[in-house]
């Protein structure tokens, strides 16, 4: 039954992503919003159905799965809020900020999930874990700062007063992805490697999104399609990851 849910869920999520991409390339307005809500909802439903089959998950694993589902729900809510800003231009900044705060909360849930998965294998309060954690934290912060300096000075990005909130989200994305890669290496875990791929794809799609919205270069439909595909590939991998827990 679990394998059936996994295969059918992957197909439905991929199909909904294809439909969304079609509407984004050919339609505007309400159709896009509906397609985006449906696609994001498919990932949440997919994750919930997979989690319902996990009756023998490790102690911390069950909590980690819950955080992944919450993260996907936050992604759904964030997508809706960002779409609404196009319908209510007078409140565009409020919808944008609310959407990004929701995304930050969602990715923080992925971070908690990572720590819980790791806690099944090692003592996260041990100095041998805390020190790399701190180094990864400040390394991610430095990486984010340098990347934004390059975007601002080198590529002349104009963030229109939204640099702080986008910068915070960039840091959370980077920190989570690097920590996941580290834990994957430390635990020699193929399971975490799958999640790490999804988290890295989130980072790639996000910087593609920044390029689309804030770069002075010409916006193309190909660029829009690329970040959409990469983002929803990340969603599919993160939701489908529950199958391997």
Protein Blocks (a to p, Z undefined) as FASTA:
>chain_A
ZZmmmmmmmmmmmmmmmmmmmmmmmmghjlmmmmmmmmmmmmmmmmmmmmmmmmmbcfkl
mmmmmmmmmmmmmmmmmmmmmmmmmmmmmlmmmmmmmmmmmmmmmmmmmmmmmmmmmmmm
mcfkbmklmmmmmmmmmmmmmmmmmmmmmmmmmnopaeehplmmmmmmmmmmmmmmmmmm
mmmmmnopaklmmmmmmmmmmmmmmmmmmmmmmpcbdcdfklmmmmmmmmmmmmmmmmmm
mmmZZ
